[in-house]
Amino acid sequence: MPRPLGELEDAVMTRVWQWNRPVTVREVLEDLQQERSIAYTTVMTVMDNLHQKGWVRREVEGRAYRYTAVSTRAAYAAALMNEGWAQSDNPAAALVAFFGMMSQDQREALNDAIRIVQRDNPLPAPTATPAPAPAVPGEGTEGTGGTDGTGAQER
């Protein structure tokens, strides 16, 4: 799971994700400068760091790089949620607490997502007879030093 993005990394990645095309440091700089005073070298360093961390890929075009996102903002958000959930010692309780924090719109989005996942990845129908348990090596198999079925060790 990736570490959460820092504030400036997030501001840069937001633009890369929104524009959804290869971008230059200059383009990101000019957009960021509408909100804050920031140096070209700072944006260049952040974008290089994002490349080193695997968030963006870059290709040389003339004397500049063009940067493209490696994954989507949705994938990033999902990875953060999954990491948070995995950190819990009680995943069910964590989900209940998370769902309790959701707005009505978020709950509707969750229901939509569940319907999509169920449609695209339906659960297999239950079988009438359970499948036999897989054999465990060394347990009850002839000639392997397992048991003879009575619990006695074979020789």
N, C-alpha and C positions, 0 to 999 in steps of 0.2 A: 504494500500500500504506500502510495506516495505521501510524503509529509505535506501538511497543509501549506498552501502558498502564502508567502508573506504579503503584506499590503501592496507593495509596489509590483511584485510578481503577479499578483491577482489583477491589478490595474492593467498591466501589459497583456496578460492572457485574456482578459475580458475583451480587449480590442481584437486580438488574434481570433478568438472564437466568434465574436460578432461579425467581423468582416469576412470570415470564412474564405480567405484567399491568401496567397503569399504576401507578406508585408515586409517593409524595410524599417530599419531603426528610425529613419527620418520621419516616416509616416506616423509611427507610434509616438515619437517625440512631439510632433506638431499637434497631435490630438491631446496628448497629456498636458501640453502647455496651455491648453484652454482652461484647465482646472488648477494647475500648480506651476510653480517655477521649478524647472528641472533641466539638467544639463544633458547634452547629447551623449557624453561619455557614460553618464549614469544609466541611461536607457540601454546603451550598447552593452554595458556590463551585465545588466539584468537579463537582457535577451541572450547573451552568451551563457550566463548561468542557467537559464531555462533550457538552453540547448544541451549543456553538460548534464543536466538532471534528466534529460529525456522528454521534456514537455513539448519541445518544438524540434523540427528538423530544419536544416538550412541548406540553401543552394547558392552558389556564387552566381551573381549576375553583374557583369562589369566589375566595378571595384567595390560592390556592396553585396551583402547577403540578403536573401529573401527568406523569411521565416514562415513556417506553416505548422499549425498545431498537429500534434501526434494523435490526440484523442479529443473527444468533445467535452464541453463543460458538464453535460449530463453524466458522462462516464466518470469524471472527476468527483462530482457530487456523490454518485453512487459508491465510489471507492471510499470516500470519507465516511458515509453512513455505515458501510459494511465494517470498516475498521472500528468505528465507535461501538457498533453492536457486538463485534467480536471481543472487545475489551471487557464486556460485562460478564460477571460471574453468574448472572441469571438472565439469559437472552430473552426469555418470554416476558419477564418483568420490564426489561429495557424497552421492548417493543410496545408494551402496554403504556408505559410512561411516554414514549415518543408519540404514539397515536393520540394520547391525551393532550398533547401540546399542539396538535394539528388544528388548523382552521377548517371550517366546513369545505372550503374550496380545495384544500389539501387532501381532505378525506375523500372527496369526490375524485380527485386525481388518482389517489391510491386505489380506489375501487375500479377506475378505468384501467389502471396498470395491471391489476390482478386479473381482470377480464381478458386483457390482451395476452398476458402470460398463459392463462389457462387455455385460451383459444389456440395459441401457437405451440404450446407444450402441454397437451392434455396428459393427465395422470393415466397410467394404464388401468384398465378395468380390473377389478378384483377377480382372482381366480377361485374356482370352487374348491380346489384342493391345493394346500400349500405346497410349494416346491420343496424337495428334500434339501436339507442343510448341506452345504458343501463339506466335503471330507477335509478334515484337518490332518496334515501330514503327521505321521507318527502316532495317530490315534485310531486303533482298531483296523489298521490295514495290514494285511498279511505280509509277512516277510520283511517288515520294516522295523521290527523291534517294538511295535505297538502292543496293545492288549489283544487277547484272544476273544473278546466279546464278553468275558465274565469278569473282567477287571484284572485278571492275572497277566503278568508280563510274559510276552512270547520270547522264545529264545531262538 
